[in-house]
Amino acid sequence: MLVEFECPQCKGHLCETWSLNCPNSVVRFSLWHWILNPGIAINELALGQRMPERMFVCKSCETPMPDRCYVHCSACDSFHQGRLWSGLNAFGHWLGYFCPTCGAAIPCLSNYTSKLITAVTAPVWYLPARAARRRLIASTRKRIGRARQEKVRLEPVSVKDYRLAGWAYGVGMNFVMTVGLALLWMAETGDPFSVPMFLMAFAVGALVWLPAGWLYGQIMKSVLHRKGDPNLLLTSEHLAVTGPQSIKTSELTGFQDSDHD
């Protein structure tokens, strides 16, 4: 499908497209990981988290990656900031993403394990989900539409946000692993896992997971805090004045004027 990108913020046309077949190997790995990792089924089925099939990252906005990443609606040809589906709004999207402008569905990736689980359990959930579908879609659109109206008040992503995300990851993983250890202990021995034992296991796990959380935050900062280059600003006005022949070939990398899937 032909998509011409125009950044809602700077009106630039240069972007990097993130998809399953994009040139960026790190992005490809992350998206295929979403599809193939069985654990992601928990994110999709229990938490309602989804991943768009394609995202567009503006090359010329001088802001961190999360602030220049956009999701496209092909029905009304509008671009929406990806942060609309972040934070608490990242959850509860069991039916996928819907455009806050026109309400059309935005294609999302589907984890293979969650597909299998939903197919097997369809006799249980299909009729209740069909009955609640309209209300759930309306609620989702309203929530994202409200976030779009309030996005002007969103603070730009800062280094502190990555540190907090790293610590949250470390503490959260430590808790999950400690609970898993407690369940395994009770299943194997039949004995209860006491509170002192839980606290001790949690403290020992912190020696591993807190440094891992710090490292995760550092990796996120190095990858996601990269800013765009304002020298790559290419708007319709620039093209009208200078003509496309004045643009260097190296500057056209990721130019989303002829993206076909």
C-alpha positions as CSV (number, residue, x, y, z in Angstrom):
1,M,0.0,0.0,0.0
2,L,1.3,3.4,-1.0
3,V,1.8,5.7,2.0
4,E,3.2,9.3,1.8
5,F,4.5,10.3,5.2
6,E,4.1,13.8,6.6
7,C,5.1,14.4,10.2
8,P,2.3,16.1,12.1
9,Q,4.8,18.0,14.2
10,C,7.5,19.3,11.7
11,K,5.7,18.6,8.4
12,G,8.8,16.7,7.2
13,H,8.6,13.8,4.7
14,L,11.7,11.9,5.7
15,C,11.0,8.9,7.9
16,E,12.1,5.4,8.9
17,T,9.5,2.7,8.5
18,W,9.3,0.0,11.1
19,S,7.8,-3.3,9.8
20,L,8.5,-7.0,9.6
21,N,10.6,-6.5,6.4
22,C,12.2,-3.1,7.2
23,P,16.0,-2.8,6.8
24,N,16.6,-2.2,10.5
25,S,17.6,-5.6,11.9
26,V,17.0,-4.6,15.5
27,V,13.4,-3.5,14.7
28,R,12.8,-6.7,12.6
29,F,14.0,-8.9,15.5
30,S,11.7,-7.0,18.0
31,L,8.6,-7.4,15.8
32,W,9.3,-11.0,15.0
33,H,9.9,-11.6,18.7
34,W,6.4,-10.2,19.4
35,I,5.0,-12.7,16.9
36,L,7.0,-15.8,17.8
37,N,7.6,-15.6,21.6
38,P,4.9,-17.7,23.4
39,G,5.2,-15.4,26.5
40,I,3.8,-12.5,24.5
41,A,0.4,-14.3,24.5
42,I,0.1,-13.1,28.1
43,N,0.5,-9.5,26.9
44,E,-2.1,-9.8,24.2
45,L,-4.7,-12.0,25.9
46,A,-4.4,-11.0,29.6
47,L,-3.3,-7.4,29.3
48,G,-4.7,-6.4,25.9
49,Q,-1.4,-5.0,24.7
50,R,-0.9,-4.8,20.9
51,M,1.9,-3.9,18.4
52,P,1.0,-2.0,15.2
53,E,2.1,-3.7,11.9
54,R,3.9,-0.5,10.8
55,M,5.2,2.6,12.6
56,F,6.8,5.7,11.1
57,V,9.7,7.5,12.8
58,C,10.3,11.0,11.6
59,K,13.9,11.7,10.8
60,S,13.9,15.4,11.2
61,C,12.1,16.1,14.5
62,E,14.7,17.0,17.2
63,T,13.0,14.9,19.8
64,P,13.6,11.4,21.3
65,M,12.3,8.4,19.4
66,P,9.0,7.9,21.3
67,D,8.0,11.5,20.6
68,R,8.6,11.2,16.8
69,C,7.1,7.7,16.3
70,Y,3.7,7.6,14.5
71,V,0.9,5.1,13.7
72,H,-0.9,5.4,10.4
73,C,-4.6,5.0,9.7
74,S,-5.0,4.0,6.0
75,A,-8.8,4.7,6.1
76,C,-8.5,8.5,6.7
77,D,-4.7,8.8,5.9
78,S,-3.9,10.3,9.3
79,F,-0.8,9.9,11.5
80,H,-1.2,9.6,15.2
81,Q,1.6,9.8,17.8
82,G,2.5,6.4,19.1
83,R,2.5,7.7,22.7
84,L,-1.3,7.8,22.6
85,W,-1.1,4.0,23.1
86,S,1.5,4.2,25.9
87,G,1.3,4.2,29.7
88,L,-2.1,3.1,31.0
89,N,-3.4,3.4,27.5
90,A,-1.2,0.5,26.4
91,F,-3.6,-1.9,28.0
92,G,-7.1,-3.1,27.2
93,H,-6.8,-3.3,23.4
94,W,-8.0,-6.9,22.9
95,L,-9.7,-6.0,19.7
96,G,-6.7,-4.1,18.4
97,Y,-6.1,-0.4,17.7
98,F,-8.7,1.9,16.3
99,C,-8.2,5.3,14.8
100,P,-9.2,8.1,17.1
101,T,-10.2,10.2,14.1
102,C,-12.4,7.9,12.0
103,G,-12.7,4.8,14.1
104,A,-11.3,2.4,11.5
105,A,-9.2,-0.6,12.6
106,I,-5.4,-0.1,12.5
107,P,-3.6,-3.4,11.5
108,C,-1.7,-4.9,14.4
109,L,0.6,-7.9,14.7
110,S,-0.7,-11.1,16.3
111,N,1.3,-13.5,18.4
112,Y,1.1,-17.1,17.1
113,T,0.5,-18.6,20.5
114,S,-2.4,-16.2,21.3
115,K,-3.9,-17.0,17.9
116,L,-3.8,-20.7,18.8
117,I,-5.3,-20.1,22.3
118,T,-8.1,-17.9,20.9
119,A,-8.9,-20.5,18.2
120,V,-9.1,-23.4,20.8
121,T,-11.2,-21.4,23.3
122,A,-13.5,-19.7,20.7
123,P,-16.6,-21.6,21.9
124,V,-16.1,-20.0,25.3
125,W,-15.5,-16.4,24.5
126,Y,-16.9,-15.8,21.0
127,L,-20.5,-15.0,21.8
128,P,-19.8,-12.8,24.9
129,A,-17.1,-10.9,23.0
130,R,-19.4,-10.4,20.0
131,A,-22.1,-8.9,22.3
132,A,-19.6,-6.6,24.0
133,R,-17.6,-5.7,20.8
134,R,-19.4,-2.4,20.0
135,R,-19.2,-1.1,23.5
136,L,-15.5,-2.1,23.9
137,I,-14.6,-0.4,20.6
138,A,-16.5,2.8,21.6
139,S,-14.8,2.8,25.0
140,T,-11.4,2.3,23.4
141,R,-11.9,5.1,20.8
142,K,-13.1,7.5,23.5
143,R,-10.0,6.7,25.7
144,I,-7.5,7.2,22.8
145,G,-9.4,10.3,21.6
146,R,-9.2,11.8,25.1
147,A,-5.4,11.0,25.1
148,R,-5.0,12.7,21.7
149,Q,-6.7,15.9,23.0
150,E,-4.5,15.9,26.1
151,K,-1.2,15.0,24.3
152,V,-0.2,18.7,24.2
153,R,0.3,18.3,28.0
154,L,2.5,15.2,27.6
155,E,6.0,16.0,28.9
156,P,8.8,15.0,26.4
157,V,10.5,11.7,27.2
158,S,13.5,12.3,29.5
159,V,16.4,10.3,30.7
160,K,14.6,9.9,34.0
161,D,11.8,8.0,32.2
162,Y,14.2,5.4,31.0
163,R,15.7,5.0,34.5
164,L,12.3,4.5,36.0
165,A,11.3,2.0,33.3
166,G,14.5,0.1,34.0
167,W,13.9,-0.1,37.7
168,A,10.3,-1.0,37.2
169,Y,11.4,-3.8,34.9
170,G,14.0,-5.1,37.4
171,V,11.6,-5.0,40.4
172,G,8.7,-6.5,38.4
173,M,10.8,-9.4,37.0
174,N,12.2,-10.0,40.5
175,F,8.7,-10.2,41.9
176,V,7.4,-12.5,39.1
177,M,10.4,-14.8,39.4
178,T,10.1,-15.0,43.2
179,V,6.4,-15.8,42.9
180,G,7.3,-18.5,40.4
181,L,9.9,-19.9,42.7
182,A,7.3,-20.0,45.6
183,L,4.8,-21.9,43.4
184,L,7.4,-24.3,42.3
185,W,8.5,-24.9,45.9
186,M,5.0,-25.6,47.0
187,A,4.3,-27.9,44.0
188,E,7.5,-29.9,44.6
189,T,7.5,-30.1,48.4
190,G,3.9,-29.6,49.4
191,D,5.2,-27.2,52.1
192,P,4.0,-23.5,52.3
193,F,6.4,-20.8,51.2
194,S,6.5,-18.6,54.2
195,V,6.7,-14.8,54.2
196,P,10.3,-14.8,55.5
197,M,11.3,-17.2,52.8
198,F,9.6,-15.0,50.2
199,L,11.4,-11.9,51.4
200,M,14.7,-13.7,51.5
201,A,14.3,-15.0,47.9
202,F,13.2,-11.6,46.8
203,A,16.3,-10.0,48.4
204,V,18.6,-12.6,46.7
205,G,16.9,-12.1,43.4
206,A,17.3,-8.3,43.7
207,L,21.1,-8.9,43.4
208,V,20.4,-10.1,39.9
209,W,17.3,-8.3,38.7
210,L,18.1,-4.8,39.9
211,P,21.4,-4.6,37.9
212,A,19.5,-6.2,35.0
213,G,16.9,-3.5,35.3
214,W,19.5,-0.8,35.3
215,L,21.1,-2.3,32.2
216,Y,17.7,-2.5,30.5
217,G,17.1,1.2,31.3
218,Q,20.6,2.1,29.8
219,I,19.8,0.1,26.6
220,M,16.5,1.8,26.3
221,K,18.1,5.2,26.7
222,S,20.8,4.5,24.1
223,V,18.3,3.2,21.6
224,L,15.2,5.3,22.2
225,H,16.7,8.7,23.3
226,R,18.3,9.3,19.9
227,K,17.0,12.5,18.4
228,G,16.2,13.3,14.8
229,D,18.4,15.6,12.6
230,P,16.7,18.9,11.8
231,N,19.1,19.2,8.8
232,L,17.0,16.4,7.2
233,L,13.8,18.4,7.2
234,L,12.1,18.0,3.9
235,T,8.7,19.6,3.5
236,S,6.4,20.1,0.6
237,E,7.5,23.7,0.6
238,H,11.1,22.7,0.3
239,L,10.3,20.5,-2.7
240,A,8.3,23.2,-4.3
241,V,11.2,25.7,-4.0
242,T,14.2,23.6,-4.6
243,G,12.9,20.7,-6.6
244,P,13.6,17.0,-5.8
245,Q,16.8,17.1,-7.9
246,S,18.5,19.2,-5.2
247,I,18.2,16.5,-2.5
248,K,21.2,14.2,-2.0
249,T,20.6,10.5,-2.4
250,S,22.0,9.8,1.1
251,E,19.2,12.1,2.6
252,L,16.5,10.0,1.0
253,T,17.1,6.9,3.0
254,G,13.8,6.0,4.5
255,F,11.8,8.5,2.4
256,Q,8.4,7.0,2.6
257,D,7.0,8.2,-0.7
258,S,6.8,4.8,-2.3
259,D,6.5,2.2,0.4
260,H,4.8,-1.0,-0.8
261,D,3.8,-3.9,1.3
